[in-house]
Amino acid sequence: MADLLLRLANDRRSAGLIRKLGLPTPVRLARAEGAYDDAPLAGRVTLVGAAPGGLAVDALQKAAAEAGATCVAALAEGQSADTLLFDATACRAPADLAALHGFFAPKLRRLARNARVLVVSADPSELADPVAAATARGIEGFVRALGKEIGRRGATANLARLAPGAESQLAGLVRFCGGPRCTYVSGQVFRLTSAPAPAPAARQLAGKVAVVTGAARGIGAATAQRLSEEGARVVCVDVAAARDALYETAARVGGLPLVLDIAAPDAPAALSAFLREKTRGVDVLVHNAGITRDKTLANMKPDVWDAVIAVNFTAITAIDAELLANGLLHDSGRVVCLSSVSGVAGNFGQTNYATSKAALIGYVAAQAPRLAARGITINAVAPGFIETPMTARIPLMMREAGRRLNALSQGGQPRDVAELVTFFALPASAGVSGNTVRACGLALIGA
Ligand code: NAD
């Protein structure tokens, strides 16, 4: 569904009128094409700062330099900043937080369109002193508020919460959050823990097998595309009613189509049999298929409730149980579940959907420590308003509200969600597990 306001606000002939009417003026968002290359931050003017005593500043500097960023100590006359990286790991007391103001405030007027901010803090749960823990937690509020301020320029801000010894994990996150791929992810927290991980590189999924459910269209099709760009061979799964589109996606990404209703009782066994025969297992499992059947609870028939729970929740746990039990999910595997901001904040008419999507948030948190011994990570992505056939069905006024009520004043594209899924899927993201991260353009309402 085309976004007319985005077009009018970016057309010289109509931009003035849009401003006069007081309508939101979304900027055109930057997006990357194709796979990561060896220098994903090439040409980006990057400043790295730290509160005194920070433990992560060297890792940030190294990550930015290795990603090809143009690191400068200060902005030259007329230069603007594309990426700001700040190490706040040493902030332990309220007065330390002034370092955030000191670094960011003078630079914000010289922030480029579509700029990226990444702040690194200590993990409050690792700090015994309540004031130190509260100080670290405060940084999350700073990042969220900053994201809301800079969103008007298409810029995003995110937070890495670092467990002791996890500095090396910043390399992959800087490539994602410091560059154009982090288009619609803002105000989010990524918890990083120490784990052996390869250095990020181009086409890191070469030789890997991915499964994407609901791959015929929307976010699933974009995810199949992104994972294939990174080198994965993708098994594309969808229902019989979507057969034609499924075969098109599979052909486009050079993958394998599999017609399967994931909620059918024999679906886990059928998927297992397919993988055993065709690919000898899976490295990246993306549980993307999902349905909505909206009704207020008073008007919701039991079959509508059951259908949503079956596809969005039960099927996922059943498939995982089967693939884990028979060893088809490989060591160092990656599991990504598509949750929703409805699962974070709830939504009118979506008690069934919100229940299923909140369950996935709990599921990844509970599974992560259980899978860690095998090097498998599991995370959830919670999209906000994404322009897909699912949201095209929303009535006009509600659709407009969904689109605009975020810091970027526009809906995201399926590819924006696929970028976040791909970040979780990469071998370099070994220290990121149990997270739920929203791809919502920093929604203004809800959690
Ligand atoms: P979509 O409706 O455009 O596509 C979903 C795909 O899943 C379809 O191809 C459909 O045929 C397939 N599918 C449905 N039931 C299936 C089943 N039982 N077995 C196999 N395949 C099945 O949806 P989308 O907008 O691309 O959303 C993808 C995921 O992201 C869903 O889990 C959805 O709940 C979630 N999500 C989307 C948005 C959004 O704004 N679009 C927001 C939050 C969450």
Residues whose N, C-alpha, C, O or C-beta is under 5 A from the ligand:
A	BS01	NAD	G214 A215 A216 R217 G218 I219 G220 V237 D238 V239 A242 L260 D261 I262 A263 N288 A289 G290 I291 V311 L338 S339 S340 V341 P383 G384 F385 I386 T388 P389 M390 T391
